[in-house]
Amino acid sequence: MRRRKVTYFSLRAGALVAFLLSAFVLPRGAAAGAVCLAAGIVAVLAGIGANAGGPGEQAGSRLQMDHYEQVRAPQGDWPPFDPARDIEGQVFEPDGGLSPP
């Protein structure tokens, strides 16, 4: 088993044990509530941490980046005309006239 899975299952098992202790062993009150809340937070964060950067997330990220590359504005030299035609912010046509705005 990979280290990521061992860590995930260890944290989730620890959270389960803490929850069960707070529900059945600890006397009712603020301490048991705090332990139960902390166990829930650990369980949720363990799930997030185990999935972050995993193969499933990377595959989804690749699909998202492929789509992004298709819809984003062109990159590189902008505006797409010869810089020699740009004189002080005005684009001149080869015949000497100005291009329409």
VOZALUM-456496 format. One record per residue (C-alpha): residue in three letters; x, z, y; residue number from 1. Coordinates in steps of 0.05 Angstrom, whole numbers, plus 32768, in hexadecimal, padded with zeros to 4 digits. Each point is the difference from the previous one (the first is absolute). Last residue first. Example, Ala and Ser with C-alpha at 12.3 -4.5 7.8 and 13.67 -1.06 7.14 Angstrom:
2
> tivex|px|pz|py|vogu
> SER|8111|808F|7FEB|2
> ALA|7FE5|800D|7FBB|1
REM end
This chain:
101
> tivex|px|pz|py|vogu
> PRO|7F39|7D32|8414|101
> PRO|8007|7FB4|8002|100
> SER|8047|7FE6|7FF5|99
> LEU|8025|7FED|803F|98
> GLY|8018|7FB9|800A|97
> GLY|8048|7FE6|7FFA|96
> ASP|7FF5|7FCD|7FC8|95
> PRO|801F|8031|7FCD|94
> GLU|7FCA|8033|8012|93
> PHE|8015|803D|8027|92
> VAL|7FF0|8047|7FEB|91
> GLN|8001|8030|803B|90
> GLY|801F|8046|7FFA|89
> GLU|803D|7FF1|802B|88
> ILE|800F|7FBF|7FDB|87
> ASP|7FE8|7FFD|7FB9|86
> ARG|800B|7FB9|7FE3|85
> ALA|8047|8013|7FE9|84
> PRO|7FE1|803A|7FDA|83
> ASP|7FE1|7FCE|7FD0|82
> PHE|7FBB|8014|7FED|81
> PRO|7FE1|8032|7FD1|80
> PRO|7FF7|803A|8031|79
> TRP|801A|8027|7FDC|78
> ASP|803B|7FFC|7FD2|77
> GLY|7FF4|8027|7FC0|76
> GLN|7FC0|801B|7FE4|75
> PRO|7FBD|7FDF|7FFA|74
> ALA|7FC4|802F|800A|73
> ARG|7FE9|8028|7FC5|72
> VAL|7FCB|7FE8|7FCE|71
> GLN|8028|7FE6|7FC5|70
> GLU|8038|8033|8004|69
> TYR|7FCC|8038|8001|68
> HIS|7FE0|7FE6|7FC0|67
> ASP|8043|8001|7FDC|66
> MET|800E|8045|801E|65
> GLN|7FBE|801B|7FE4|64
> LEU|800C|7FE3|7FBC|63
> ARG|8046|801F|7FFE|62
> SER|7FE4|8043|8016|61
> GLY|7FCE|7FFF|7FC8|60
> ALA|8037|7FF5|7FCE|59
> GLN|802A|8037|8020|58
> GLU|7FC6|8031|7FFB|57
> GLY|7FF6|7FF2|7FB7|56
> PRO|804A|8004|7FF0|55
> GLY|8008|8045|8021|54
> GLY|8018|800A|8047|53
> ALA|7FCF|8038|800D|52
> ASN|7FD7|800D|7FC2|51
> ALA|8023|8040|7FE9|50
> GLY|8002|801C|8047|49
> ILE|7FB6|7FF4|800C|48
> GLY|7FEC|801F|7FBE|47
> ALA|802E|803B|800B|46
> LEU|7FE3|8009|8046|45
> VAL|7FBA|8006|7FE4|44
> ALA|8013|8032|7FCA|43
> VAL|802B|8029|8030|42
> ILE|7FC7|8004|8032|41
> GLY|7FCF|8016|7FCA|40
> ALA|802F|8036|7FE7|39
> ALA|800A|8019|8048|38
> LEU|7FB5|8006|8009|37
> CYS|7FF8|8027|7FBF|36
> VAL|803A|802E|8011|35
> ALA|7FE3|800C|8046|34
> GLY|7FBB|800E|7FE2|33
> ALA|801C|8031|7FCE|32
> ALA|8025|8024|8037|31
> ALA|7FC4|8001|802E|30
> GLY|7FD2|8021|7FCF|29
> ARG|7FED|8003|7FB8|28
> PRO|8031|8025|7FD3|27
> LEU|8033|7FD2|7FDF|26
> VAL|7FF6|7FEF|7FB7|25
> PHE|7FC7|7FCE|7FF8|24
> ALA|7FFB|7FD2|803C|23
> SER|8043|800C|8021|22
> LEU|8024|7FFD|7FBD|21
> LEU|7FDB|7FC0|7FED|20
> PHE|8013|7FE0|8042|19
> ALA|8049|8015|7FF9|18
> VAL|8002|7FE4|7FB9|17
> LEU|7FE2|7FBF|8017|16
> ALA|8030|7FFA|803A|15
> GLY|803B|800C|7FD2|14
> ALA|7FE5|7FCB|7FD0|13
> ARG|7FF9|7FCF|803A|12
> LEU|8047|800E|8018|11
> SER|801D|7FF9|7FBA|10
> PHE|7FD8|7FC1|7FF2|9
> TYR|8019|7FDE|803F|8
> THR|8048|8017|7FF7|7
> VAL|8001|7FE8|7FB8|6
> LYS|7FE0|7FBE|8014|5
> ARG|8033|7FF3|8037|4
> ARG|8039|8013|7FD1|3
> ARG|7FEC|7FCA|7FCF|2
> MET|7FE7|8010|7FBB|1
REM end
